[in-house]
Amino acid sequence: MNKIRLTFLTAFALIFYFVSQAPALDRGWIHWQQLYNQERANAAENISGQERWRSIPLEIKEIEVSATLPDYPYTRVSQFRGFERERCVTCHVGVQGAGASHPPSFGCTVCHGGDGNAVDETTAHTSLIYDPDLGLGRGNPSSMKVAALSCGQSGCHAGHSDPDRNHIKRMQKSMMGTLAGMISGLRFQWGGQTEKHALYGIEAIADDDGDVPLESGAQNKLDTLPYFSERDYKRAWDKGSLQGEPGISRHIGDNLLRNKCFQCHLDSVGPGPTDFRSQGCAACHVPYASDGLYRGDDPTQSKTQPGKPRAHVIEAVPNSRVCVQCHRAYTYEEPAVKTNDNAPNLQEASLPKTARFKVNASAPAGMGSGKADIHFEKGFECIDCHTQFDIMGDGNIYSKQHQAVEVRCETCHGSEQAAPAVASITDPNDRAVRLSRHYKGGPNQPGDAMALTARDRKMTNVKSIDGKIVTFGKRSGRRMIAPQTRNARAAHSIPGHIGKLECSACHAQWTPRCDGCHNAMDQSRPVPADHKAAKFFWGSVESQLSLETPQLIVGPRGKAAPMSPQPERALTLLDEKGAPIPVISGLGNTIGRYLDWRFSNAEGYSGANRVYRTEPHSTRRQVRACADCHLSSRTLGLGEGDIELGSHPSGRNDLIAPLDRSDRIAKRSNYGPDAKATARGERLSGSHQESRPFNQREITTLLRVGNCIACHDTYGDPIYQNMSKSYAFAESIKHQQMRNKILNSADSQP
């Protein structure tokens, strides 16, 4: 009897539980509407407003999915998911429209997936589109791994006859999508591959559209970056994130790339705690607050948990803050930034909360700080110079960044001898018209004469008006006139400079230098919690950023250009007990230990003492003095020191006496630690594709001009118009008499 009674009571309790819980399923949306109405009532300015919000009835809400695709008026958005009306706003009652390009009439499911008819969370969210490997919730449908299901649906950002409009495929092949430049640069300099061009990307990808401009540096394909070890491979397999058929390299550079460097990939987790961003398309087009908190009105979204977008908004034209989250070398507020071992993310945790270039405008370059780039000072955003093809790729696979960028200084400012190239819009469907629909100043019109890039594509915000080249801010609408190079005759008419210098060789005020960077992997230390994808902890013991007067190398276009003046890099690998791990050669022999280890690249040059061309974005109208190049061993990449000229005119007996002689003991070297080449043009450093230090002939030519600068120190001096004639005159008796007269006059001065 007791057993029967117990069974009856248990059954009754279960029935009561399920009956009581059934209404709770229906009350899910009621809860969110009540919360939203209460928040609106609390924000009301008066009692009547509060009462109005409290009296709003709770009900199932719907959106009519009535939109058609902008360029395909016969394609209804409702056809994508099959919902002509959607109930998502029953819970997400306060969510705002994503913007003019994605109005509320698009509905929700066309981008996010899910069941538009459901009002309970489980059913509504069953088929949401998101990348579960990121571990960041279900709100972002634009990760590169899943974008083909959302942004990349045919008729949206894919499936167009015009390949320019197939943004998803372009992004997957872009430099940000493949990280081919980062991967190939590190692997070559560290001896991981013999070729300077890219072999690998984050994932395997092929350019199968039949148009591969090999002459511009494009490639047919990239393979998936190998894993460092079987353990790394198995971990990716177990996680379900293994892509393609990657090999196992046993090269430590691949571990560093995957666990540290890939944080700037489009699908990586933003570093935080000062920089938050999403992944895929949303990484650039969905704005985040600096604290990562949600500021919108959707009651289902936490306003206290960091990592949420600022609002449910898609920005077709992003601001510069998005760019400097990864291109961060110029975002520091102070010239020296130190990290500490207890910081959760070391280098990232040290970053100040800043969104724009922060430099000290009161101090000159070369003193650890410098003036801001003139373009940023005038209000330019990154996108006002860089085109969509620079950023999102042009549909080709490139190895290096310089191959992918089409904008040049000459695009707006012209050259020493010619005005910028322009072409008029003749087709109302021209790309320059379509893209400018999102600009504050309004769209371009047929007949507008647009400036052309190095790839002969029309700029979308730079045009010729009344004989002037005018740049319009894409976000601001500001009108800015570009000064023309050929109008500054004295500075740009020296034959020895024409065609041999990048504009930034003279106009760049500073380049960033990161001292103290030391790559170290310590397996005896726990991985910080925010290193979500890392197996081991990569970090640096200390790093300091300073700004220096630019040094120069020969860049990929064969012109002198600023170099990135990075000091030598060393690598230390420690095992679980904190002991250095042995270095194993290709033959299986132990050749050392990873304790301040310095690599050599396949060409036999130092992979630790690297040199590469950079664009520091520190342009000013003012230029460096002649002596900065023609009398400076440091500028020429020879290191800081005294120039000791030998007797032979070829320069083969020239020497540089380094000021810093520490390497004489540490490495038994006669050169300074900052030297990239010898005075005889012998290379001491590894360089990137198509870049190199100056050779002996170039060094001798540059230094020879220095003999003249003491008297002839202006750009407009006529001797520089014909140096052969000037050198011949310098050997004449008349020149010697003139020189002696000047020197004697100087000696007689009080």
N, C-alpha and C positions, 0 to 999 in steps of 0.2 A: 504493500500500500504506500509506504514512504517512498519507494522507488518510483512508483507511478506518479506520486505527487511531485517528486523532484523533477521528473521528466516534463510534467505539465508546466511547472514553474519556469523551467529553462526555456521551453518552447515559447511560452508567453513572453518571457523577457526578450527573446530574439525577435519575435514578431513586433513587440513594442519598439525595439531599437530601430528596425528597418522602417517601420511606419513613421517613426519620429524623424528619421534621417531623410526620408523621401522629399518632404518639403524643403529640406536644406539644399537639395540640388537646385530647386527652383529659386531659392533665396540667394544663390551666388550672385546673380546679376542685380538682385534687389539691394544687396549689401553695397555693391560698387556705386549704384545710383544714389543710394542714401548718403554714402560718403562724399560723393561729388557734390550733391546738393548742399550738404552741410558745409563743405569747404567754401562753396560759392556764397552761402549765407553768411559765414564768418567774415568773408571779404567784402560784403556789401557795405555801402557807405551810410545807410540809414535803416531804420526799423522796417519800413515798407519793403525795402529791397530784401531784407532778411526773410520777411514773411512770404514774399513772392517765391523765393527759392525753396522754402520749406513746404510750400503748398503745391509744388509741381508734382503731378502724379507719377508714380513709378510704373513703367510700362516697357514692353518690348519695342525697341527702336530699330529702324531700318534705314539703309541707304539705297537709293536707286542707282544701279550701275548703268548709267545712261551714256557714258562717254564713248566716243569713237577715237581711234588712233589718229593723231594730228595729221599725219601724211597719208593715211589710208582711211578716208572717210566712210568706206563701206565695211570696215572691220570694227565691230562693236567689242569693247573691252569685256563685256559679259560673256563673250564666246570662249574666252580663255579657260575659265573655270566652270562655266555653266550656271552662274548665279546672276539673275537679273536684279535681285534685291538681296542685301546682306545685313545680318543682324549683329555684326561684330561690335558696333557702337552701343549695343545694349549694355555691355560691360565697360568698353573703352569709350565711355560717354563723352569725355572731355577732350579726346584726342583731336589735335588740329590737323588740317589738311597738309599734305606733304609739300605743297607749293604749287606755283602756277603750272609747272611742267607735269605735275602729278596731282590733279585736282581731286576733290572728294568724289566726284562722279566716276572716278576710276574704281572706287571701292577699295577693299583691303586685300582680298584673296588673290588678285592678279599678281601682286608682288609677294605677299606673305604665305600664300597657300592657306590650308585649313578649310573648315566646313563653314561656309557663309550662312547656312540656315540654322546652325546650332546656337544655343545660348548657354549651354553648360560647358565649362572649361575643357573637360576631357574630350568630348566629341569635337568641339570647335578647334582644338589645337592638335588633334591627332595627326594631321598631314601637313603641319607647318614646315616651311622650307628654312633650313638653317644647317650649319655645320656643327654636329655634336662634338667633334674632336677638339674644338676650341674651348669648350667648357664655359661658355659665356652666356648661356641662356638661349632663348629661341627667338629673339627679336630681330636678328639681322639675316635677311634672305639673300644678301649680295656677296657673301664670301665667294672667292674665285672657284672654290670646289663645287658650289651649288648655284652659281649665278646663271648658268644655262637654263635653270628651271624657273628663274624669276626675271631678272633684268635682261637676260639673254634669250628670251622667247622671240620667236620670229615676228617681226614687225615692231618690236620694241628696240632693243639695242643689238639686234642680230637679224640675219635673214634678209638684209637689204641688197639690192643689186649694186649699189654704191658701196664698195668695201670700206670707205672712210667711216660709214655709219655703223659698222659692225664692231662696236666698242669692246665687247667682251673678248672676241678673238684678238683684237689689237692689244688689249691689256695683257692677255695671257702671254703674248710674245714681246711685250715691252721690257725695258730694262728693269722697271719696278716689279714686273711680273716674274721675270726669270732670275734676277740678280746675277746675270752672267758676268758683268764687269767685276763685281765684288768677288765672285767665286774664282774666275780665271786669274785675277790679279794676285790674290793670296796664294792660290795653288801653284802658280808659276814661280813666284818669288820664294816660296818655301820648298821648292823642288818636288811638288806633287804632280807636275806635268811638264812636258818639254816644250809645249806650244804656248805662245803668248795669247793666241786667240781662244775664245771660249769653247770648251768641250761639253760643259755641264750647265744645267740650270737647276732650280729647285725641283722641277719635275721635267720629264722628257717632253719635248715639243718639237713639231716639225712645221716648216713653212710650206704648206701644200697648195698655196693659191696660184702657183706657177709663175710668180713674179718675184725673183730674188736678185736684187741688184748687188752682185758680188763686188763690183767696182767701188761701191760705197761702204763696204765692210760687212754687208749682210751675209748670213749663213743659212744653210738649208735646214739644220736641225740642232738640237741640244739633247744630250742624254741626261738622265737623272743623276744628280750628285751621289757618288758612292757613300756608303756608310763607313765609319772608321773601323768598326769591329763587328764580329758576329753578335756580340751582346747588344750593340746599338741596333743592328738589323732586327734581331728577335724582339726587342722592345717595341720597335715600330710595328712589327707584325702583330704582336699581341694587342697593341692599341688599336689596330685596324687602320693606321694612317700610312701604311706602305703604299707608295705610288710607283707605278711602272715596274721595272725590273732592275733596280740599282745593284751595283756590285759592292764588294767590300775592299777598301783601299788600304787599310791599316796605316793611313797617313793622318797624323794628328790634326792637320789643317781642316779636314772634313768634319772632325768633331767640334772644332772651334766655330766653324761656319754654322753648323746646325744648332749649336747650343748657345751661341752668343750673337753672331753677326746677323742671323736671320730675323732678329727682332724688328728689322726695318722692312721686312717683306710685307706685301699688301695684306696677307692673311695672318700676320703675326699678331700677338696680343700687344697692345700699347704698353709702353714701359711703366707709366705712372711713377710716383704718386703726383707728379706735376704735369704730366702729359697723358691725356686719355684720347683714344680714338677707336674706331671700329675697324672692320676688315673689309677687303674687297672694294667694291664701288663706294661703300659707306665710309671707308677710311678717309676719303677726301671730300665726299659730297654730303656727309651728315655731320653737322657741327657738334662739338663737345665743349662744355665749360672746363676751365682749368682745374676745377675740383672734381670733375666727372659726375656731377649731380644733375638730376633731371629737373628742369624748370617748367615743364608743361603742365597741363591740367588733366591728363589721363589718371584717374584715381587708382588704376591697377598698377601703376609704376611707382616704385619706391623713390622718395625724395631724399633719402638719407644714405642709400647704398651707392658708393662711387662706381663708375663704370657705365653709366647710362648716358645716352645722348642728351644734349641740352634741351632739345625739343624734337618732336616728330616732324622734321623738316629736311628736305633735300635741297641743297644749294647747287644749282647748275654751275655757278661760278664761285669756287672756294676762295677763301682769303689766305693770306700768307702764313697765318698761324698753323694751318694744316701742313704746309711744306716744311717748316722748320722743326716739326716734331721729329723728322728723320734727318733732314739736312741741317743739323743742329750746331755745326762748328761756329756759327756766328750769332748764336742766341744767348751767349753768356753775358751777364751784366757786369761781371768783374773780369779783369784780364787773367787772374789766377784762380782756379777752382780746385780745391783739394777734396779728396774723398777719404773715407776711413773704412777699415775692415768691418766695422759693425753696421755699416749702411746696408739696407736690404738688397740694394741693387747697384751698389758702388757708383759707377760712372753716371748711371741714370738718376740715382737718388740725389746727386749733388746739383742737379740742374735747377736754376731758379725758375720762378713762375713768370715767364716772359713769352711774348708771342711775336715780337719783332726784333730787329737787329738792335742790340743794346751795346753801344760802345761809347767811350768817353770822348766827346767832341772837342774838349779843351786841350788835349795833349796830342803832340805830333806822332806820326807813325814811327815805329822803331823803338818806342819807349814803353812798350807793353800795352798800349792802347792806341786807338786811332779814330778818325772821323768816320761817320756813317757814309755808306755808299750814296752818291748823289741822287740816284734814282729813288732809293727809299726815302731820302730826305725830302724829295719833291712829291712824295705820296704814291709812288708806284707800288703795286703789288707784284708778286712773282709772276702771276699769269698775264700781267700787262706786257711783259717781254716774251715769256715762253709760250709757245703755241700748244694746242692740244696734241700735236704730233710729238713735240718735245717730251711731253709729260706722259701721254697715254700710248705712245708708240705709233708708228705709221704702218703697222702690219708686217714689218720685217723683224727678223731676229738679229740683233747686233751683239758684238763682244764688249764694246766700250762705249761709255757715255758720249764721248765726242762724236762718235759715228751716228748717234741717234738724235742729236740736237741740231735743228735746222736754223735757228735764229743766230745772227751774228751782229756785232756792233754796226757793221756796214748796212744791215737791213734798214736801220733808221737813220744812221749818220753818214752813210756813203763812205767812199774811200778818199784817198788823197787826190785822186784824179777824176772821180766820177760821182754823180749823185746816186741816191738809192734807186734801184730798179723798181718800176711800178707797172701795174697792168690794170685796166679798167674792168669792172664787172659788167658783163653783157647778158648774163642769164639770171633771171629773178630767183632761180633755184640754186644759184652758186653757193658753195660752202660758206663764203664770207658773208652772205646774207643770212643763211640758216643759223649759223652759230651766233651771230650778233643779235638775234632775237632776245637773248637772255641778258644783254648788256644794258646798263642804266641809261646810256645815251640813245638807245633805240637801235633798230637794225640798219645796216648799210643798204644802199639802193643801187640799182643798175646805173652805170655811169660813174660811180665812185672809183677813183684811181687808187688802188691799194698797193702798199709796199710789198715786195716779194722777198721771200726767205732764200737761203742758199739752195734750197731744193725747188725754187721757182714756184712755190705755193704762195697764194695771197695771204698776207696778214689779215686778221679780222678786225683790228682796232688801230691800224696805222695807215694813214692815207695822205695823198698829196692834195693840198688845198691852197689855191692861189700861190703856187710855187713854193710852198713850205711843206715839210713833212711833219704831220701832226699825229701825236699819239693820244688816244682817248682811253682813260681808265675804264676797264671793263666793269668794275664794281662801282666806282665813284662817278664816272662820267666826266671827269676832269679833262680839260684840253691842254696838252703840253706840246710845245714846239721843240723839235729835235734840232740842236745845232749841227751844222754840216762841217765835216772834216775838211773839205777842200776850201772852206772859207778862212781857215787858220793857216795861211800859206807858210809862214816862217817855220812853224813847228812841224809841218807835214811835208816839206819840200826837200828834205835832205835825201839825196839819191841813195846813200848807204842805208837809209831806214825804209825806204819805200819797198813794200812787198816782203820785208824781212822781219817786221815786228808785228805782233798782235797788239791791238790797242791797249790791252791791259798791261803790257810790258812797261809802258810809261805811266799810264793813268791809274793803275792799281796802287793804292796807298799802303796796304798791308796784306799779309797772309797769316793765317792762324798756324801756330806751332803747338803741338801737344807734347810736352816733355814728361818724362818719367813713366810713360806707358810701358808696362811690362806684362806680357801675357802669361798667366799662370793658371794651371789647373791643379787643385789640391783635393785629392780624393779622401783625405782625412777630415775634411770639413763638410758639414751638412749643406745641402742645397737650400738656399733661401726659399721661403714659401712662394714668393712671387715669380720664381724661375720655373714656370709651369711646365715648360717643355724640356728642361735641362736634366740630364742625368748626373753631370758633375758641375761644380761651381767654377765658372771662368770669371775672373775679375782682375783688377789691377791694384797694386798696393798704393799707388799715388799717381795722380796726373795733374799737370798744371798747364793751363792754356795761356799762351802769350801771343801777341801780335808783333810781327816783324816786317821790316822793309822787304819787299819781294826779292827773292833770288830768281834767276832766270835759267831756263833750259830751252832746247829746241823742241817745240811741240809737234803734234801730229800733222799740222799743216805746213811744216817746214819753217815756221817762224819762231822767233824768240818769244817766250811766254813765261808767266810766273810759274814757279815750281812750288810744290808743297814741301816746306822745309822740315821734314820730319826727322827726328834723331833715330839712331839705331833701335831696332826692336829686338828684344830677347824673349826666349820662351823657357819656362820652368814647368816641369811636370812632376808631381809628387804622388806617391802611392798612398795606400790606406794608412801606412805608418809614418807618412811625412818624408820619406826618403826619395831622392831623385830617381826617375825611371831611366833605364838604359836606352841609348840610341842604337837601333839595329840597322845595319846597312842592307843593301839589296842582296848581298851574299849571305846574310844571316849573322854577320859578325857584329860584336859590340864595339862601337867606335867612339863612345863617350856617354855622357849622361845629360839628360835634359835639365841642366842647371845654368841659367843665362845662356841658353843655346842660341846660336846664330846660324841661320840657313844660308845656303848658296843656291842660286837658280841654275837652270839648265845651261845657261850661257857661261857659267863660271863666275858671274858677278855676285856680289853680296845681296842676298835676299832680305837681310836685316837692315842694311843701309840703302833704303829705297829712294827713288826719285821719280816724280811724275808731275805732269802738267796739271795745273789747277786754275780755276776761275774763281778768285777769292771774293768777288762781289764787293769790292771796296773802291769802286771807281770814283774819282773826283776830276773836276776840270783841271786842277793843278797837276803838274807832272813832276817827276823826279829830276834832279840835276844831272847834267852830263857825267859828272864825276862818279855818280852812283853806279854807273855801269862800266865806264872806261877806265876807272882807277880803283875799282873794288874787286879784290879777289873773292870776297864773299858772294857778291852778286853773280859772279860768273860760275859759282858752284865749286870754287877751289878751296873754300874754307876761310875762316877769319885768320889773317896773317899778313906778313910783310912780303911784298913781291920783290924777288931778287932776280933781276934780268941778267941772263947770260950773254956771252959775246956773239953767239950765232944768231943771225937775223930770223931764222925759222922759229926760234923760241925753244929749241930742243934742250937748251941748257938752262932754261928758266926754272926757278924754284919758288915755292911758297914756304916761308918760315912761319909755321902755325903759332898762334898766340896760346892756344890750349895744346899742351904737349903731353897730355895724360896718356894718349895712345902709344907713345914711344915706349912706355913701360908695360902698359896693359896688353898691347898687341904687337910690340916691336915694330911700330909703323912710324914712318917719317911724316905722316899727314895728320891734320887735325881731325877730330871726331866728326866734324860737320862737313868735311870735304866729300864731294860727289865725283870729282875727277882731279887728276894731277894737272900741273901747269903745262905738261906736255900733251894734255888731252886724253890721257889714259883713264878709262872708266874705273871708278871704285864702287859704284853702286848699280843695282839692278833697276831697270826702268820698265815702264809700261809700253804697250804696243805703239810703235811709231814715234816715241819720244826718246830723247837722249840728252846727256850733258854736251856742252860745247866741245868740239874737237880742237886739235892744236892750231890749225890754220885760223879758225874762228877766234880762238883766245888771243892769238898773236895780233890779229887784225883789230880786235877790240881794244887791247891794251896799247897798241901803237897810237891810236887816236888820243889816248890820255896824255901823250907828250904835248899836245896842242892846247889842252883845255885850260892851262894856267892863264893863257892870254886870250884864248878864243872860247869863251864860256857861254855863248848864247846860240840858240838854235838858228838865228838868222844870219850868223857870221858867214860871209861869202866863201871862206876857205872850204866849207863842207860841201859845196856844190861840185867840186872836182878834187877829190883827195889825191889822186895821182899827180895832178898838177901842183897841188899844195905841198906834197911831200918833196917833189923836185925843187920847188922854190925854197923849201926849208933848208936844203943843202947849199944854197947859193950864198955868196958873200954878202949880198944886199940884205938877206934875212938875218944873217949873223950880226950885221951892223945895227939893224933895227932892234934885235933882241938885246944887244949890249947896251944900246941907248936907253931902252926901257929899264933894264936892270940897274944901270948906273943912276938913272933918275930916281928909282925906288930907294937906292942906298943913300941918296942925298936928302931924302925926306926926313923931317924931324920925328 
